[in-house]
Amino acid sequence: MSSEWLVPKLNGEIYPDKPPPPFWLMGGFMKLFGTHEWAARVPTVIAAASILALTVIIADLLAIPSAALLAVLILASSFRSWWLFQRVSLDVLMTAFVCVSIVGWLRHWRGRGSAAVNGVLFLGGMAAGVSMKGPLAIVVALAAAVGHGLSMGMARKLVERRFLLPGLLAFAVIIAAWVVPLWLATDAAYHDELFFKQSAGRIASAWNHEAPFWYYLYDFPVEFMPWTPLLALGMFALIKFRPKATQSSWTLLFSWTVPTFLFLSVVQSKRGNYLLPLYPAFALLASLGLHELLALGGAWTRRVRVVAWIGLSFLGLATLAVAASAFIPAVKDQGINVPIGAALVALFVGAVFVLRGRVHLQEGRPDSAIREQGFGVVAVLVLAAVFVLPAVDAAKSGRVIAERLRDQLPSGSYVPMLGLRADEYCFYSNLAFREVESKDDFIAALRRADVRYALADTKDLAKLRKKVALPEGVVECTWETTGSRRGVSVLEVNHRPADGAGG
């Protein structure tokens, strides 16, 4: 392994923001399949499919297999998980290993398999999760296992030597495999940035993504749509009735979600992505709560149907809107594409059949239930296929803009960016894309003699123009692939001769 592989670089500079192992994975697949964006996405796709499969395994270990299918449908189609499953996402990689860790704990709690193997899964999964994104993997998995163990009076199983010692060894080996060579190959500034500022430093203070304590209280309900009403109903049922038959299941799921949700609310730096490791548990909570309500019958079954029809109506309207995009030019022009339409249709059909199947099962109609659950499985497979072939709006993709700029500028040219991430653009060109820290810095960058083009989030650019005029000579390009409605604005900087640069 050369030093170029060992230490990730962005724009030719060392990139200390994230651990390097996920970039090694992407680099390995690109080495194998060629430098393509789909090759870089392969690890995320594998991780996303693994999350769905591990959710089924977790449901089985919790003795709630009837909740698995609906939970997988929810997990594959909520707004946030759907969006991340089709992108290069370190959060998806970490979430897959968090699920592995929880499987290890549940196997040990159930007494299935070797204690040593389960310990390796539990703590090794944590270590792999840390290697993908950071220490949040430890917080999520440990909170779930400790909370579950304490509530079930079996916390001592966590410290059994035959479980703990092999797990600690696996944890140390996985972490040391990349930390030791990386530590030896980099300087103190890199160590401080990666191992302290980007992990523990985010808890104490935030230099980006800062948000108030209640941020997730309004962000998460939107991100979990269209299943938020069902989740609220399911959690209400489990808290109100506390069913004894599934106590071991819902205590694990609440331990998996509540402590980490509160922890992340306290941390100053917040993003919707950070909650992704909790999504499998939220999906299982929604499905399990629905099962418990349907088991009560009577008025509760009617209430579940009302909530289900509200959700299905929402999905139906979204599906019709996407279908309309194929015939209405004004809608079609917004960049809605065929994969998203296919996913929405699959989600709508799958939700109808899964929910109807659950109701028919409670009503004593197993033949109808089995048939409709089968259609639900097909819908899940279609959803999985769609995120394997991701829905990307080409007009918003960094590839279109980066390649256009690459043809216009010499290699290494500086391109300032406002409100956009540089990572994707750097992937497609050899230009020096740089994210600026503030709007003032962006204005200063536009005045630089070596700047010919700049990129900005269209909304951020509109806000900037309300406060200050752009420097003379700066005009917005009218390229066919960009424009305000696409969300990315390209600015061309035509310097006057007095500025010391040609236009």
C-alpha positions in Angstrom: 0.0 0.0 0.0 1.5 3.3 -1.1 1.3 6.5 0.9 -1.2 7.8 -1.7 -3.6 5.0 -0.6 -2.8 5.2 3.1 -3.6 8.9 3.5 -6.7 10.2 1.6 -6.3 13.5 -0.3 -8.7 16.0 -1.6 -7.5 18.5 -4.2 -4.0 17.2 -3.6 -4.2 18.1 0.1 -4.5 15.6 3.0 -8.1 15.0 4.0 -8.4 14.6 7.8 -12.2 14.9 8.2 -13.0 11.2 8.0 -11.3 7.8 8.7 -9.6 6.5 5.6 -11.0 2.8 5.5 -14.2 3.7 3.5 -12.1 5.5 0.9 -9.9 2.5 0.7 -13.0 0.4 -0.1 -14.1 2.8 -2.8 -10.6 3.0 -4.2 -10.5 -0.8 -4.3 -13.7 -1.1 -6.2 -12.6 1.6 -8.6 -9.3 -0.2 -9.1 -11.3 -3.3 -9.9 -14.0 -1.8 -12.1 -12.5 1.5 -13.3 -12.9 5.1 -12.2 -16.7 5.5 -12.4 -19.1 7.0 -9.9 -21.1 3.7 -9.8 -17.9 1.9 -8.8 -17.4 4.3 -5.9 -21.0 3.6 -4.8 -20.6 -0.2 -4.7 -19.7 -0.3 -1.0 -22.7 1.8 -0.1 -25.0 -0.4 -2.2 -23.7 -3.5 -0.5 -24.1 -1.9 2.9 -27.6 -0.8 2.2 -28.7 -4.3 1.1 -27.0 -5.7 4.2 -28.9 -3.3 6.4 -32.2 -4.6 5.0 -31.1 -8.2 5.5 -29.8 -7.6 9.0 -33.1 -6.0 10.0 -34.8 -9.2 9.1 -32.2 -11.1 11.2 -32.7 -8.8 14.1 -36.5 -9.2 13.9 -36.0 -13.0 14.0 -33.6 -12.8 17.1 -36.2 -10.6 18.8 -38.9 -13.2 18.0 -41.0 -10.8 16.0 -40.6 -12.1 12.4 -44.1 -10.9 11.6 -42.7 -7.3 11.9 -39.8 -7.9 9.5 -41.4 -7.3 6.1 -43.1 -4.0 6.9 -40.0 -2.8 8.7 -37.8 -3.5 5.7 -40.3 -1.7 3.4 -40.3 1.3 5.8 -36.5 1.2 6.0 -36.0 1.0 2.2 -38.4 3.9 1.5 -38.2 6.6 4.2 -37.0 9.8 2.7 -33.6 9.9 4.5 -32.6 6.3 4.1 -33.8 6.2 0.5 -31.7 9.2 -0.4 -28.5 7.9 1.4 -28.8 4.3 0.1 -28.3 5.6 -3.5 -25.3 7.8 -2.8 -21.7 7.4 -1.5 -22.5 7.6 2.2 -20.3 6.8 5.1 -23.3 6.8 7.3 -24.8 3.8 5.5 -21.5 1.9 5.9 -21.4 2.7 9.6 -25.1 1.7 10.0 -24.5 -1.7 8.5 -21.8 -2.4 11.1 -24.0 -1.1 13.9 -26.5 -3.7 12.9 -23.8 -6.4 12.9 -22.9 -5.4 16.4 -26.5 -5.6 17.6 -26.9 -9.0 16.0 -23.8 -10.1 17.9 -25.4 -9.0 21.2 -28.8 -10.5 20.5 -27.2 -13.9 19.5 -25.3 -13.9 22.8 -28.4 -12.9 24.8 -30.4 -15.7 23.1 -27.5 -18.2 23.7 -27.1 -18.9 20.0 -23.7 -19.9 18.6 -20.3 -19.4 20.2 -19.9 -16.7 22.8 -16.5 -15.9 21.3 -18.0 -15.4 17.8 -20.8 -13.3 19.2 -18.3 -11.1 21.0 -16.3 -10.6 17.8 -19.5 -9.6 16.0 -20.5 -7.2 18.8 -17.3 -5.4 19.5 -15.8 -6.1 16.0 -18.9 -4.5 14.5 -18.4 -1.5 16.7 -14.8 -1.2 15.6 -15.7 -1.5 11.9 -18.4 1.2 12.4 -15.9 3.5 14.0 -13.5 2.8 11.0 -16.3 3.8 8.6 -17.4 7.1 10.2 -16.4 7.6 13.8 -17.2 6.8 17.4 -21.0 7.2 17.1 -21.0 3.5 16.2 -19.9 2.7 19.8 -22.6 5.0 21.3 -25.4 3.4 19.3 -24.5 -0.2 19.8 -23.4 0.1 23.4 -26.6 2.0 24.4 -28.8 -0.6 22.7 -27.0 -3.6 24.4 -26.6 -2.0 27.9 -30.2 -0.7 27.9 -31.6 -4.0 26.8 -29.4 -6.0 29.2 -30.4 -3.9 32.2 -34.1 -4.0 31.3 -34.0 -7.8 31.0 -31.9 -8.3 34.1 -29.1 -9.9 32.0 -26.5 -7.1 31.8 -23.9 -9.4 33.3 -23.8 -11.3 30.0 -22.0 -8.2 28.5 -19.0 -8.8 30.7 -18.7 -12.6 30.4 -15.1 -13.3 29.7 -15.7 -15.7 26.9 -17.8 -13.0 25.2 -15.9 -9.9 26.1 -12.2 -10.9 25.7 -12.4 -12.1 22.0 -14.5 -9.0 21.3 -12.0 -6.6 22.7 -9.2 -8.4 20.8 -11.2 -8.0 17.6 -11.9 -4.4 18.4 -8.2 -3.7 19.0 -7.0 -5.5 15.9 -9.5 -3.7 13.5 -8.7 -0.3 14.9 -5.0 -0.8 15.1 -4.9 -2.1 11.5 -5.5 1.4 10.1 -4.8 3.8 13.1 -1.1 2.6 13.7 0.2 3.0 10.1 -1.9 6.2 9.6 -0.5 7.7 12.9 3.1 6.9 11.8 2.6 8.4 8.3 1.0 11.7 9.4 1.9 14.6 11.7 0.4 16.0 14.9 -1.9 18.4 13.1 -3.5 15.5 11.3 -3.8 13.5 14.5 -5.5 16.3 16.3 -8.0 16.9 13.4 -9.0 13.3 12.8 -8.8 11.7 16.2 -9.9 14.7 18.4 -11.6 17.6 16.6 -13.7 15.5 14.2 -14.9 13.2 17.0 -14.8 14.4 20.6 -14.5 18.0 19.4 -17.9 17.9 17.8 -19.5 17.2 21.2 -17.9 20.2 22.9 -18.3 22.7 20.1 -19.5 23.0 16.5 -17.7 24.8 13.7 -20.3 23.7 11.1 -23.8 22.1 11.0 -24.6 23.9 14.3 -28.3 23.6 15.3 -30.4 24.0 18.4 -31.3 21.2 20.9 -34.7 20.6 19.4 -33.4 20.3 15.8 -34.2 16.6 15.4 -37.7 17.0 16.8 -38.7 18.7 13.6 -36.1 17.4 11.2 -36.6 13.7 11.9 -40.4 13.5 11.4 -39.8 15.0 7.9 -36.9 12.7 7.1 -38.8 9.6 8.1 -41.8 10.3 5.9 -44.0 8.9 4.6 -43.9 6.6 7.7 -43.9 9.1 10.5 -47.6 8.8 11.3 -47.2 5.0 11.5 -44.1 5.4 13.7 -45.9 7.8 16.1 -48.9 5.4 16.3 -46.7 2.4 16.9 -44.5 4.0 19.6 -47.7 5.3 21.3 -49.1 1.7 21.3 -45.9 0.2 22.8 -45.6 2.9 25.5 -49.3 2.8 26.4 -49.9 -1.0 26.5 -46.3 -2.3 27.2 -47.1 -5.7 25.9 -45.5 -8.4 28.0 -45.2 -10.9 25.1 -42.8 -8.6 23.2 -41.2 -6.8 26.1 -37.7 -8.0 25.2 -38.2 -6.7 21.7 -39.4 -3.2 22.3 -37.0 -2.6 25.2 -34.1 -3.3 22.8 -35.6 -1.0 20.2 -36.2 1.8 22.6 -32.7 1.4 24.0 -31.4 1.5 20.5 -33.1 4.8 19.7 -33.9 7.0 22.7 -30.4 7.4 24.4 -28.7 8.1 21.1 -31.4 10.5 20.0 -31.0 12.5 23.2 -27.2 12.3 22.9 -27.2 13.6 19.4 -29.6 16.4 20.4 -27.1 17.6 23.0 -24.2 17.5 20.6 -24.0 20.9 18.9 -23.2 19.7 15.4 -26.4 18.2 13.9 -27.3 16.7 10.5 -30.2 14.4 9.5 -27.6 11.8 8.4 -26.4 11.3 12.0 -29.7 9.5 12.9 -29.4 6.9 10.1 -28.1 4.2 12.5 -31.4 4.4 14.4 -33.6 3.9 11.3 -33.7 0.1 11.5 -34.9 0.3 15.1 -37.5 3.0 14.2 -38.7 0.9 11.3 -39.1 -2.2 13.6 -40.9 0.0 16.3 -43.4 1.2 13.7 -44.1 -2.3 12.5 -44.2 -3.9 15.9 -46.5 -1.2 17.3 -48.9 -1.7 14.3 -48.9 -5.4 15.0 -49.9 -4.8 18.7 -52.7 -2.4 17.8 -54.2 -4.8 15.2 -54.1 -7.5 17.8 -56.3 -5.4 20.0 -59.0 -5.3 17.3 -62.1 -3.1 17.5 -61.6 0.6 17.5 -57.9 0.3 17.4 -58.1 -1.5 14.1 -60.2 1.3 12.7 -57.7 3.9 13.9 -54.9 2.0 12.2 -56.8 2.0 9.0 -57.3 5.8 9.2 -53.6 6.4 9.7 -52.8 3.9 6.9 -55.1 5.6 4.5 -53.6 9.0 5.3 -50.2 7.6 4.5 -51.3 5.8 1.4 -53.1 8.9 0.1 -49.8 10.9 0.5 -48.0 8.2 -1.4 -50.7 8.1 -4.1 -50.5 11.8 -4.7 -46.7 11.7 -4.9 -47.0 8.8 -7.4 -49.5 10.7 -9.5 -47.3 13.8 -9.4 -44.3 11.8 -10.7 -46.5 10.1 -13.4 -47.6 13.6 -14.5 -44.0 14.5 -15.1 -43.9 12.3 -18.1 -46.7 14.3 -19.8 -46.6 17.9 -18.4 -43.5 19.8 -19.7 -43.6 22.3 -16.8 -43.3 19.4 -14.3 -41.0 17.3 -16.3 -38.5 20.2 -16.5 -37.9 20.0 -12.8 -35.7 17.0 -13.2 -37.9 14.3 -11.7 -36.7 11.0 -13.3 -37.9 7.5 -14.1 -36.1 5.7 -11.2 -37.8 7.9 -8.6 -41.2 7.2 -10.3 -40.5 3.5 -10.3 -39.6 3.6 -6.6 -42.7 5.5 -5.7 -45.0 3.2 -7.6 -43.3 0.2 -5.9 -43.6 1.8 -2.5 -47.3 2.6 -3.0 -48.2 -0.9 -4.2 -46.0 -2.5 -1.6 -47.5 -0.5 1.2 -51.0 -1.3 0.1 -50.4 -5.0 0.0 -48.3 -5.2 3.2 -50.8 -3.3 5.3 -53.8 -5.2 3.8 -52.0 -8.4 4.5 -51.4 -7.5 8.2 -55.1 -6.6 8.6 -56.3 -9.8 6.9 -54.0 -11.9 9.0 -55.5 -10.4 12.2 -59.0 -11.0 10.7 -58.3 -14.7 10.3 -57.8 -14.7 6.5 -54.3 -16.3 6.2 -54.6 -17.1 2.4 -55.2 -13.5 1.5 -52.5 -12.4 3.9 -49.9 -14.7 2.4 -50.7 -13.6 -1.1 -50.5 -9.9 -0.2 -47.3 -10.2 1.8 -45.8 -11.9 -1.3 -46.6 -8.8 -3.3 -45.0 -6.7 -0.6 -41.8 -8.7 -0.9 -41.8 -8.0 -4.6 -42.2 -4.3 -3.9 -39.2 -4.4 -1.5 -37.1 -6.1 -4.1 -38.1 -3.4 -6.7 -37.1 -0.7 -4.2 -33.8 -2.3 -3.6 -33.1 -2.6 -7.3 -33.9 1.1 -7.8 -31.4 2.2 -5.2 -28.8 -0.1 -6.7 -29.4 1.9 -9.9 -29.7 5.2 -8.2 -31.9 8.1 -9.1 -29.6 11.0 -9.8 -30.8 14.2 -11.4 -28.1 14.8 -14.0 -28.6 18.5 -13.9 -27.7 18.6 -10.2 -24.9 16.1 -10.5 -21.4 17.4 -9.9 -20.3 15.4 -12.9 -22.1 17.6 -15.5 -20.7 20.9 -14.1 -17.3 19.6 -13.2 -16.6 18.2 -16.6 -17.8 21.4 -18.3 -15.5 23.5 -16.1 -12.7 21.0 -16.7 -12.9 21.8 -20.4 -12.8 25.6 -19.7 -10.0 25.8 -17.2 -6.4 24.7 -16.8 -5.6 21.9 -14.4 -5.5 22.9 -10.8 -7.5 26.1 -11.3 -9.2 27.5 -8.1 -13.0 27.3 -8.1 -14.7 28.7 -4.9 -18.0 27.1 -3.8 -20.7 28.6 -1.6 -23.2 26.2 0.1 -22.0 23.1 -1.8 -19.8 20.1 -1.1 -16.5 20.0 -3.0 -16.1 16.2 -2.8 -18.2 15.1 -5.7 -16.9 17.9 -8.0 -13.3 17.0 -7.3 -14.1 13.4 -8.2 -14.9 14.4 -11.8 -12.1 16.9 -12.5 -8.6 18.0 -11.6 -9.7 21.4 -10.5 -9.2 22.9 -7.1 -12.8 23.2 -5.8 -12.9 24.8 -2.4 -15.7 25.3 0.0 -15.7 28.8 1.5 -16.5 29.4 5.2 -18.8 32.4 4.8 -20.5 34.7 2.3 -17.9 37.3 2.9 -15.2 34.8 2.0 -17.1 34.0 -1.2 -17.2 37.7 -2.2 -13.5 38.0 -1.5 -12.8 34.9 -3.6 -14.8 36.4 -6.6 -12.4 39.4 -6.5 -9.3 37.2 -6.8 -7.4 37.6 -10.1 -7.0 33.8 -10.5 -10.7 33.0 -10.3 -12.6 32.5 -13.6 -15.6 30.5 -12.3 -17.4 29.9 -9.0 -20.2 27.7 -7.9 -23.0 28.5 -5.5 -26.2 26.9 -4.1 -28.9 28.9 -5.8 -30.8 29.7 -2.6 -27.6 30.8 -0.8 -26.7 33.0 -3.8 -30.2 34.6 -3.8 -29.8 35.4 -0.1 -26.3 36.8 -0.7 -27.6 39.1 -3.5 -30.2 40.6 -1.2 -27.4 41.7 1.2 -24.6 42.7 -1.1 -24.0 43.2 -4.9 -21.7 40.8 -6.6 -18.3 42.3 -7.7 -18.3 43.9 -11.1 -17.8 41.5 -14.0 -19.4 38.5 -12.2 -22.3 37.1 -14.3 -24.4 34.0 -13.9 -23.9 31.4 -16.7 -26.9 30.2 -18.7 -25.6 26.7 -19.4 -28.4 24.3 -20.3 -27.3 21.9 -17.5 -27.5 24.4 -14.7 -29.6 27.4 -13.7 -31.6 28.6 -10.7 -34.3 26.0 -10.9 -31.7 23.2 -10.8 -30.3 24.3 -7.5 -26.7 25.1 -8.6 -25.6 28.4 -10.1 -22.4 28.8 -12.1 -20.8 32.3 -11.9 -18.3 33.4 -14.6 -15.8 36.1 -13.4 -14.7 38.5 -16.1 -12.0 40.6 -14.6 -11.3 44.1 -15.9 -7.8 44.8 -17.2 -7.2 46.9 -14.1 -7.7 43.9 -11.9 -4.6 42.3 -13.5 -6.4 39.4 -15.3 -8.0 38.9 -18.6 -11.6 37.9 -19.1 
